[in-house]
Structures are given as structure tokens and as C-alpha cells.
């Protein structure tokens, strides 16, 4: 009887915090068995499918497997794609050469990277693991990446296109960045600003009580929070997914400084969802087709993540389509149409902010679940903002009448905060007293910025 090859018996494995060690050991056993069967050596089982996946302890990985109902093949595919990141030496056995031809085994697949010396798996590697020489099982590997299956539907794992005119399975296996980070570290993925993801995460230390808006506006805002909290029940338990579009789209419109950005931050804070403000200067491009590509990267990464995307000054991106006079106008209108399609199918919450409702293309506004007007504050609201904005440690100087300021100066909440910041900084340098002259100077500056006299 042939002896089992020692090189194919990896030591017991310990998984990273997001990945159970038992799952890694099971993958090692499957890999070892496939290789031993292929080389006609003694194997632990007559077929890899006799090696049942282990029961999983409570972990992010188990949540993933259960959420997407991943079976034997999907779990092996995930582990294979993970190995270069968590245990690259596990795949070194695939460097074994075919002695007959003095070259690597074609059926092992793999590709090279100038910055990595280890073996990097391709679709061919996965086909070898799951199918060996069985052509029927090999066909199943293609189906793992078909529409409607978890890998593609939820953007978990992709089979990248191979070299031009090359075999379909010669493409590399690529895990979604957020999934890779989550499984490799056990922590939730939070992308940093980059050219690939031109968005900043925005947060606030303020609370709902700091937001001064009419009750009607607050009621509409609470509807968004209710959607975030209860949409899984509505869509899945109540079986409304086949009747309703995924996600929630809302337009915030009104003058600058009326609380649109603060509201987006508070929605994220109160529901436990990260809020990303899209940097439109890095998204909108004068080059044909580039704006679509930039947006595709954002929406692809945000899909199925429970993120809130905040498009501030959205007019630049979602503006009205123009009359077609040349090729540039035609492509610009195509970009709007593409945006319309992507935002309509986005399964998260998309908030658009604009100073004027009429600046946006009507095709977008018809598809918003909600449009919320943020009015400039009236005198009573302005007084409340003034009162809430004055630092507790500050003392109001002689002649300062906040009621008078609220009635006399028609300022937005953002402008009032700017005035308080200016006067409070002066007060720190002058014994803690906010002087009337400093407050009035601050008001004058804000009025000047808006092109108004005080």
C-alpha cells in the first residue's frame, strides 16, 4: 500500500480572530485529500466530499455561512481565496512540478504577482480542488459564479476575467475587500478615503436634541430611521421584497446651514450605521465614461453593507439633463441615466442634499421615497439655536440680548454657530466674557459672506 505523502500533511492550524480554526483545518484536510487522490497516494477519504464541513462556533464567519446559505463548494472557494492572506504557505504545494514535462501542473492553475512569492489561486485551482478530473463537477464551478448565486448576487467572491482570449477559469479569485478584511481580522471593514473610494466617513458628537427643525420636518426624518430599523422585517418577514425596491432614497433640500449634513450624521449615529459623504470633486470627471466608473466603484463597495451614502451638493451629479447638442451632452445624459439605474437598485440608504429642489433632474425626484425640506429657522428657532450654542463656561457681556439677536438677524443655524465660534474664541482670550461687539462683528462677517448688509 502506498504511503501518504508527508508534504501534504500540514500542521494543525490556528485561525485569525474572524475565522474559525476548525474551518481552516477542514480546508487543509480537503486540500491534502485531493492531492493524495490525484497522485494515487493513501488518502484520508475516498472522496473529498466525504470530509464534511465542521460545525462552526459563534463567529462572523458562521454568520456569513448562515446568512448566505453557503455549502461545501462555496466554503472551499472562500477558504482558497483567503489562504494567500492568512496562511500563504498552505498553498506552496501547488508549486510542485510535473516531472514528465518539467513544468507546473496545468490543472493547478495559479498566477504570479511581482510583490508576492507565494501561490495565488485562480478558478482553475478551485476546479482542481472541487472536481479533480470529474468534468461534471467542473461545470459546477462555473455555476458558483453565475447570477443569482451568493458570490455574484452579494459581491462576496469574484472570478476575474482571465488573459485576453484565455480560458474562463484562468482568472484570479478575488474576495470583496470588506469581506476579506472582516474574515482576516475579525473586525468590520471601514474604507479609508482613496481614489478608489472617494468618500469620507462623517460623524457628530451632537444629539437629536441639538437639531432645531420644525416638527413636520422631524417627523419625516424619523420615517427614515424607522425604515433603517424595520425594513428587514418588512422586506423579508412580510415578504415585500418582490413588491418594493430595495433601499431608501431621500432628498434633503433647503438653504445652506439648515441641518442637512447634521441630520445625515445623526441618522447614522442613532441607527449604528456609518455615513459616507461622497467627494463629488473626485467623482465627476470631464472625461467620457469616467464619472460612471467612479460611481460604480462607490456603489459596488457600498452594496449590502448597511451604509448611508450622503451626496452633498448633489446638483453637480444629479442635475437636469440637457438638450443634446453634441457628443459630450449625449454622454452626460447617459451618465444621469446610469445614476438613475444605480441609485434605484442600491439596497442601502442614499441621501442627496441640494439647496434647490428644482435643480435636480425630475427623473430622480420621482423615484425618491421621501423629499424633506429644511427651512431657514424662524425667530423662535433661531433663539433656541443661539441659546444651545453659547458655551456653558462663557458669560454673556453687558448688552447682549439673544432674543434681540434672534429677531433681528435672519441667520441659518450654521451661520449662528460660526458667529458663536468667533465670539467664543475672543472670550477665551478675554476672561471668558462674550462681548456684544464680538457677537455683532461675527454677525457682520456672516452677512458679508452671504452678500448681505447687517
PyMOL commands that set and color helices and strands:
alter all, ss='L'
color gray80, all
select helices_A, chain A and resi 6-8+21-38+48-50+60-68+72-86+88-95+106-108+123-131+135-143+150-153+168-170+177-185+208-210+215-237+260-271+280-283+290-302+315-318+327-345+357-359+362-365+379-389+402-408+413-429+436-449
alter helices_A, ss='H'
color red, helices_A
select strands_A, chain A and resi 97-98+103-104+111-113+116-120+157-159+173-175+199-201+248-253+275-278+308-311+349-354+370-373+395-396+433-434
alter strands_A, ss='S'
color yellow, strands_A
deselect
rebuild
show_as cartoon
